[in-house]
């Protein structure tokens, strides 16, 4: 059966229209244009085009910006392992988004790539970006008869075979298969077996997997009805994020530190600029991330729950504010949204506006999480609680995907305490590099390059810990004297030893050494 399935797939891709492969000296020049051209190169994953370039029917580019009245767009030629074009008539200015999409013979997007650059003074002359395979997931829901004890799902795509087998089935079966590439005519084979390994359900279907239209079909069999629903959320450009604008930053402002990453550029928080070392209450060496000033008033985040208030599996959190916008905070108070529909398909709801328009019941909780919204590709690899994922997580922002780094949350070792709708902060002491304000950051030891910031409590030591710290700034003349919280506290007890006022920072401790 699997051999037949793969053969069907081969026939499918060989019979369709394919992208013309040119190798011009200057790709796209025949279209003409005015001014300097920008060479655009979109590189596909290594090895894909070697054996499967026939599955591409068109590669298109688009250049857009907020101040451009209309996009610059056109077709690209496939040259070797990449698509290429000369792009004319891109007006100079900031934040030009270069976006490339690849389509199969049915105009279903299969690859996409994007980068944001400034175009000034004839630069850049070349834009090079990487193409990512667009993927979705397959939701399988069914009311299986008692006779079916195992279900096998086989999917053939991109010359590969995805196979999932589910045993010990209950009558109500709900499962999700992730990371399925998009495309036309995806073969899906379903095999339902009884306790004697006899096949009672056997069916192969060819479905178009689209990013904006789910594939739905019903499979009728003698022993019951199996319903398969494939949903592939629309491929949308990721939300653009800037943590270093004057509106978003205090310690970290691009206007004061031009070397900071540009808007929507990935941030490496493992860099020494953001990953700092300091002291615990008894002089322990600690490492903490410095995510800038934040308030004690959390921002609201929305979590969809079912009739019994359990979070709906695979549903992404819904955010409604970004860094730099009024009310943003890395620290979020969870608001539960009760969904009464038993057949609700996760991620059908993806914006606060939609929740309000449809009149859902929203319940404010006393739970909170530390979710640092970042540009795509950002990283912060350390966590005190190793069970908290280090990879950027997906969320919704007004119908688009936004990335965030997760730290303290209701399931982690240390949780964020709320009281009266405010985040409870812990005490920290620190020193400014310029002995005046935060623009130059915290002072560092000239030899060790370590701060003498002192945390009053460590994670894992009880409920007093918080990633939000009230920092009392001491005068720099006491830097070498501070070795623990007792010394720092004694110094801070005298007003003349401090620089006022206090400030609050989001600085989760991720390691105690």
N, C-alpha and C positions, 0 to 999 in steps of 0.2 A: 504493500500500500504506500509506504513512504517513497519507494522508487517512482511509482506512478505520480505521486504528488510533485516530486521534484521535476519530473519530465513535463508536467503541466506548466510548471513555472518557467521552464526553459522555453517551451513553445510560446508562451506569453511574451517574453521579452524579445524574442527573435522576430516576432511578427509585427512589432510596433515601429512607428517612426522614430528616428534617432537624430541626435544632434550632429550637424555637419562639423567635421574636424578639419579646420584650416591650420595653416602654419605660416601666417603672413609675417613679413618683416616688421610691420607696425600694425598690429591687430586693431581693427576698427577705423583705420584711417580713411577707408573708402566712404565713410559717412560724412566726412568733412567737418569743419568746425572752425571757430575763430579762437585766437589766442593760444597760449601754451596748453598742451595736452597733458593730462595726468595718466600715467600707465597704471591700470588697475589689474591686479593679479589675485585671483581667488584660488587657493590651493585646496584640493580635495585630500581626504585621508590617504595615507600611503597604501598602495595596493588596490584601492577601490576601482580606479579607472583602468587598471591593467586588465581586469577581467570582467568589468561590468559597465564600461562607459556607454554601452548601447542603451542602457536604461535611462539616460538623460536625453530629453528632447529639446530643452531650452535652458539657457543660463542668462539671467537678466540682472542688470545693475540699476541702482537708483541712488541719487545723491539728494539729500533733503537737509533743510535747516529751518529754524523758526523764522529767519528773516528772508528766506528765499520764497518768492511768490509762487513758484512752481518747481517741481523736481526736475533734475537732469537724469534722464534714463535712457537705456538702450540694451542691445543684445551683446553677448560676449561669445568669443570663439573658444573652443576647446583645443588647447595646445599642450600635448604631453599630459602631465598630471595636474594641469591647472586650466582655469578659464581666464582669458585675457581680453582687454579692450583698452583703447585710448579714449579717455573721457575729456570732452571739450566743454567749454562754456560754464565751468564751475566758478561762480563769483567768489571773490575773496571775502573772507570773514571767519568768525569763530564757529567752532562746533559744527562742522559739516559731517553729516552721517553718511558713510558709504555702506550701502547694503546690497548684498548679492543673494539671489535666490535661484535655486536649480529646480526644474520641474521635469516630471516624467511625461509620457506621451498623452496622458489625460489631464495635463496641467495641474497635477497634484504636487505641491512643494515637497521636495525630498531632502534638500540641503539648504542651509542658510549660513551666512556670515555677515558680520557687521563690525565697523570700527568708527570712531569719532575723532576727527582731526581738524586742526586749524589750517586754512588755506590762505597763505600770505606770502607776498614777494616771490611768486613763482614756485613756492614750495608747498607741499611735497611734489616732487616730480614722479614719484612712484608710491602707490598704496598697495600693500601686501597684506592680505587677510586669510584666515583659515576658515574652511567650511566645516560645519558641524552637521551630523546626520540628525534629521528631525525624527523624534520618537514620540510614541504615545503609549497607551495601555489598553488592555482588553479586559473588560469587566464581564464575568460570567456569573449569571444568576439563574437559578433553576429550582424547580420542585421535583426532585428526582424520586422515582419509585423505589421501594425497598430493594428491588432486585439489583439495582445498580450499586456496586460497592467501590468502583474505581472509574475515574474519568481521565482520559488522556487527550491532551490538546497539542496538535502539531502544527506549526506555522512555518512556511517556507518563504524566505525573503532575503534579498541581497546575496543569493547563493549560499545561504546558511539555513540551518534548521533549528527552530526553537521548539523544545519539547517540555511539556509539563504534565506530570502524572499526580493525581489526587486520590488518595486512598482513605478508607474509613469515612466515607461520605455520610452526611446527615441528609434528611429529606430536603431541608432548605440549604442550598449550596450557594455560597457567595465567595468569589475569589477574583483576584486581580493579577493579570500577567503584565508586567511592566517592560519597558524598553523595547517596544515593537516598532521598527521603522515604518514610516508612512509610504504610501505608494498605491498604484492601481492594481486590481486583481490579485490581492494577497490570498494565497491558498490557505484555508484553515480546515484541518482534519480533526474530527471529533470521534473518539472511540469510547463507548461506555460498556464496561464489562461487569458480569455477575460474579458470584463467589467461586464459580468453577472456571473463571477466566474466559467464558464465552462472551462474544461481542453481541450486545443487544442493541447498541446504538452505533451506527457507522454512517458518517456523512462528510463529504468534502464540499465546501463552498468557496467561491471566489468573491472576495469583498474588496471594494475600494476603501482604503484607509485614508481618510481626509482629515485635515487639521480643523476644519470648520463644520464637518458634517459626520456624525457618528454612523457607523454601519449597523443596521438592525436586521436580524432575521430570526424566524421561529423554525424550530426543527421538530416536526411531529413524528413520533415513533409509536410502536404498538404498546409500549409499556409506560408511556408518559409523554410529556411535552418539555422540551429543553429550550430555553430562551437564551440567546446569546446577544449581548449588547457590546459593541465596540465604540468607545468614545475617545476621541483624540482632540484635546483642547487646541484651540487655534494657536498657531505659532505667532506670537506677538513679540515685538521688540521688548527687551527687558526695560524696566523702569530706570531712567537715568537718575543717578544719585551723586550728590556733591557734599561731602562731609567737611570740606575745607573752605567754603565760602565764608564771608564775614557774618552772614546770618546764621550759619551752622556752627562755626568754630569760635573758640575763645583762646585756648592754648595753640590751636592749630588753624591758622588762617593763611591762605595762599597769598593774600596781599602782603603779609609780613614775612612769609617763608615761601618764596617762589619755587623752591625745590620740591614742595609737596605735590603729590599726584594731582593731575588735572581732573576736572569734573568727569565722572563716569570711568575714570581710569582705575584699574584694580589697585587695591591697597594691601601691602604686605605688613600686617601688624606684628609680624615676628621681627621686623626691623628694630634696631636699638632705639629708634626715635619713639616707638610706641610700647615696646616691651621693656619695662624698667625693673630694676632690682632695688629692694629696700630692706627694712628691718621689721621683724615681728615684735610683739610686746616684750619678749625677753631677749631681744637681740638676734633672733633667728634670721637667716637670710631668706628673703621671699622674692618671688617674681610676680609682677602684675602688669596687666595691660592698661594703658592710659587712653581712654576713649573720650577725654575732654570733659568739660563742665556739663553737668546735667542738673535738673531741678528735682525736688522731692515730689512734684506732682506728676504721676505717671500718665502716659498717653493711653487711650483705650485701644485694645485689640479685640477682635471678635472671633469666637470659637463656636462652631456649629455643633450642637449636641442633639441626641435623639430623645424619644419620649421619656426615657429614664435618666436623662442628663448625662449619658455617656458620650464622649467625643465621637463624632462620626469618622470612621476609619477612612484614611486617605484624603480627607478634606483639608485643604490648606487654610491656615489662619488668614484673616482679612484685616489689612491695615488701611488707614485712611489719612496718614500724614507722613511726610518724608523729612529727612534732615534739612534744616534751613527754614522749614515752614513753621508757622505759629503752632505751638502745642506739641511739637515733636519731643520725644524722649526715648532713649534706648531702653528705658524701664517702662513696662506696659502692664496695665491692669486688665485682666481677662474679663470680657463680657461674653456670657454664654447666650447663644441664639438657638432657641428651641425649634427644631424642624419636626413636624408631626407626620409628614409624608413617609410612609413605610418604604416606598419605592424611590426615595430620593437618590439621585445619582450624584456622587461626590463631585464638588467643584462646579456644579451647575450655578451655584450662587458664588459671586466673586467680587462684590463691592458693597460698601456700606449703603450707598444710595439705593441699591436694589433691596437690601434688607429692610430699609425704612419704607420704600414704596410698597412693598408687599405686606407690610404690617406685622412682621415677625416679633414675637415676644423676646425682648433683650433683657437679660438679668445680669446686673453687676455683681462680681464675685470679690472675695478677698484674696484671690490668687494673682500672682504677678510673674513676669518673666523678664529676663535681660536678653533682649534681641536687638543686636546692633545692625541696623540696616546699612548695607554696603553696596558698592558697585560689583557687578558680576566679575568673578575671578579673584576676588579678595580672599585673604587667608589669615587665620590666627590659629595655629596648630595646637596650642596648649589648653588644657582644661584641668581644674583640680579634681572634678568628678569625671573619671575616664569614661563613664557611660554616656555623657553628653556628647553628641556628634560634633566633630570639629569641622566637617565640610559645611559650606554655606547651604542654608535651607531655603526652600521656595515658599513664598507667600503671595497673597493677592493684594494688589493696590489698584482700586478702581478699574478692575477688569484686566489688568496687566500683571505679569509676574515681577515680583521684587525679591531680592536676595537678602538674607540676614544671617548673622553669626549668633548662635545660641549659646548662652552661658547659664546662669542660675534660672531655674524654672520649677514648676510644681513637682516634677519627678526627680529632681537632682538632690544630691546630698544636702546642700544648703539652699534654702528657699528665701525669697524676698518677703519681708514682713511689711504688711500694710496696716496703718492705723488711721482712721478718720479720712481714708482716701489718699493718704500720703505714704511715701516710701520711708521706712525707718532707716536712718543712716547710722553708720559706725564712725568712731573718731580716728582721725589720722593727723599726724603732724608732718610738716614739710618745710622746704626752703626754696625760694625763687632764685634762679641763676643770676638775675640782675638785682636781687634784693629789693625789688619794687613791685613788679607785676608779673603776669603769667606769660608774656609774649615770648620770652626766651626759655620758658619751660622750667622744670625743677632743677635745682642745683645738683651737680655731679661731683664726686670726689675726683680730683685731678689725676690721681694714680689708678684707682680702681674703676673709674667711670660708673660708680654706683651712687644712687641717691642716698640720702639719710632720712628719707620718708619713713615714718614709723607707724605701723598699723596697730591699733589697740586690741584687736581680736583676729584670730585666724579662722579660716574655713574649717569645718569639721569639728569645731570646739563647742558647738551649741547654737542656740537661736539668736545670739547677739550679732553674729556676722552679717555683713551686708556688702554688696558690691558698690553701693553708693556711700561715699565717705565725706564727712564734714572735715575739711582740712584747715587746721589752724597753721598759719604761716609764721614761722619764727624768723627773727633777724639772722642774717647770714653769719654773723660773728659767732654764733653758737653751733655752727655746723659740725665741727669736729668733736664737740662735747656730747652730742646726742648719740647714745648707744642703745637705748631701750625706751619703753613708754614711760617709765617712772621719771627718768631724767627730762624727757620732753615735756611731760605733764607739769613738772616743777617749774620749768622755764616758762611755760605757757600761762602759769598762774599769775604772772606779773604782766600787766598790760603793756608796759614799756618794752617788753621783750618780743612783742608780736607785731605783725603787719596786718592791719585790719582792712576790710572785713574778711571773715571766713568765706570759703568757697566749697562747692560740692562737685565731686568728680565721680564718673563711672569708672572704677578701677578694680575689676574682679581679680582676686589673687588666684593664680593658676599653679603655683608651685611653692612649697616650703622646703628649704634645703638646710 
